[in-house]
Amino acid sequence: MALDIVYESGGYRVSVSPPHAESWRSPGLLTPTKVLEELSARGCHSTDITDALYAANPNWTVAHDAEVRRRRDEELKKILSESTDRGGDE
């Protein structure tokens, strides 16, 4: 087992070992976006990660897309709030 992703209770439990990366296990259930971030940071190839996500749950992209949109919305709100706090002047 080099890269193992298991879908359970709406989240993903992950374990990885060489040759994909140093041995690591997720501390709990992760979102698919967090799985991508954690494994990419550990040097896993994006194709290996997405293949394992698809094997665990063919619909993983729905949750990933929703999380990416949520994060972008939060970032935009923060930027707009900071701009408003400065009076909109740069």
The 8 nearest C-alpha neighbors of each residue, nearest first, counted from 0:
[[1, 2, 3, 16, 15, 14, 17, 18],
 [0, 2, 16, 15, 17, 19, 18, 3],
 [3, 1, 15, 0, 14, 16, 4, 19],
 [2, 4, 14, 13, 15, 0, 5, 1],
 [3, 5, 13, 12, 51, 55, 11, 52],
 [4, 6, 12, 55, 11, 7, 13, 3],
 [7, 5, 11, 55, 10, 56, 12, 4],
 [6, 8, 10, 9, 11, 5, 12, 28],
 [7, 9, 10, 6, 11, 28, 12, 5],
 [8, 10, 7, 6, 11, 30, 28, 29],
 [11, 9, 28, 29, 30, 7, 8, 6],
 [10, 12, 6, 28, 29, 5, 7, 13],
 [11, 13, 28, 5, 4, 25, 27, 29],
 [14, 12, 4, 25, 24, 3, 11, 5],
 [15, 13, 24, 3, 23, 2, 25, 4],
 [14, 16, 2, 1, 23, 22, 3, 20],
 [15, 17, 22, 1, 21, 20, 19, 18],
 [18, 16, 19, 20, 21, 1, 22, 15],
 [17, 19, 20, 16, 1, 21, 15, 2],
 [18, 20, 17, 43, 16, 1, 15, 2],
 [21, 19, 17, 16, 18, 42, 41, 43],
 [20, 22, 16, 17, 23, 15, 19, 41],
 [21, 23, 16, 15, 20, 17, 24, 14],
 [24, 22, 15, 14, 21, 16, 25, 20],
 [25, 23, 14, 13, 26, 15, 22, 12],
 [24, 26, 13, 27, 12, 14, 23, 28],
 [27, 25, 24, 28, 12, 29, 13, 23],
 [28, 26, 25, 12, 29, 11, 13, 24],
 [27, 29, 11, 10, 12, 30, 25, 26],
 [30, 28, 11, 10, 33, 34, 31, 27],
 [29, 31, 33, 32, 10, 34, 11, 28],
 [30, 32, 34, 33, 63, 35, 29, 59],
 [33, 31, 35, 30, 63, 34, 36, 66],
 [32, 34, 36, 30, 35, 31, 29, 37],
 [35, 33, 31, 37, 32, 36, 38, 29],
 [34, 36, 32, 33, 38, 37, 39, 31],
 [35, 37, 33, 39, 34, 38, 40, 32],
 [38, 36, 40, 34, 39, 35, 33, 41],
 [37, 39, 41, 40, 43, 35, 36, 34],
 [40, 38, 43, 42, 36, 41, 37, 35],
 [39, 41, 37, 38, 42, 36, 43, 35],
 [42, 40, 38, 39, 43, 20, 37, 21],
 [41, 43, 39, 40, 20, 38, 44, 19],
 [44, 42, 39, 38, 19, 41, 20, 45],
 [43, 45, 47, 46, 48, 42, 39, 19],
 [44, 46, 48, 47, 49, 43, 39, 35],
 [47, 45, 49, 48, 44, 50, 51, 43],
 [48, 46, 50, 44, 45, 49, 51, 43],
 [49, 47, 45, 51, 46, 50, 52, 44],
 [48, 50, 52, 46, 51, 47, 53, 45],
 [51, 49, 53, 47, 52, 48, 46, 54],
 [50, 52, 54, 48, 49, 53, 4, 47],
 [53, 51, 49, 55, 54, 50, 56, 48],
 [54, 52, 57, 56, 50, 55, 51, 49],
 [53, 55, 51, 52, 56, 50, 57, 4],
 [54, 56, 52, 53, 6, 5, 4, 51],
 [55, 57, 53, 58, 59, 54, 52, 6],
 [56, 58, 53, 59, 54, 55, 52, 60],
 [59, 57, 56, 60, 61, 53, 62, 52],
 [60, 58, 61, 56, 62, 57, 63, 31],
 [61, 59, 63, 58, 62, 64, 31, 57],
 [60, 62, 64, 63, 59, 58, 65, 66],
 [63, 61, 65, 60, 64, 59, 66, 31],
 [64, 62, 60, 66, 32, 65, 61, 31],
 [63, 65, 67, 61, 66, 62, 60, 68],
 [66, 64, 62, 68, 63, 67, 69, 61],
 [65, 67, 69, 63, 68, 64, 70, 62],
 [66, 68, 64, 70, 69, 65, 63, 71],
 [69, 67, 71, 65, 66, 70, 72, 64],
 [70, 68, 66, 72, 67, 71, 65, 73],
 [71, 69, 73, 67, 72, 68, 66, 74],
 [72, 70, 74, 68, 73, 69, 75, 67],
 [71, 73, 75, 69, 70, 74, 68, 76],
 [74, 72, 76, 70, 71, 75, 77, 69],
 [73, 75, 71, 77, 72, 76, 70, 78],
 [74, 76, 78, 72, 77, 73, 71, 79],
 [77, 75, 73, 79, 74, 78, 80, 72],
 [76, 78, 80, 74, 75, 79, 81, 73],
 [79, 77, 75, 81, 80, 76, 82, 74],
 [78, 80, 82, 76, 81, 77, 75, 83],
 [79, 81, 77, 83, 82, 78, 76, 84],
 [82, 80, 84, 78, 83, 79, 77, 85],
 [81, 83, 87, 79, 85, 80, 84, 78],
 [82, 84, 86, 80, 87, 85, 81, 79],
 [83, 85, 81, 86, 82, 80, 87, 79],
 [86, 84, 82, 83, 87, 88, 81, 89],
 [85, 87, 83, 84, 88, 82, 81, 89],
 [86, 88, 82, 83, 85, 89, 84, 81],
 [89, 87, 86, 85, 82, 83, 84, 81],
 [88, 87, 85, 82, 86, 83, 81, 84]]
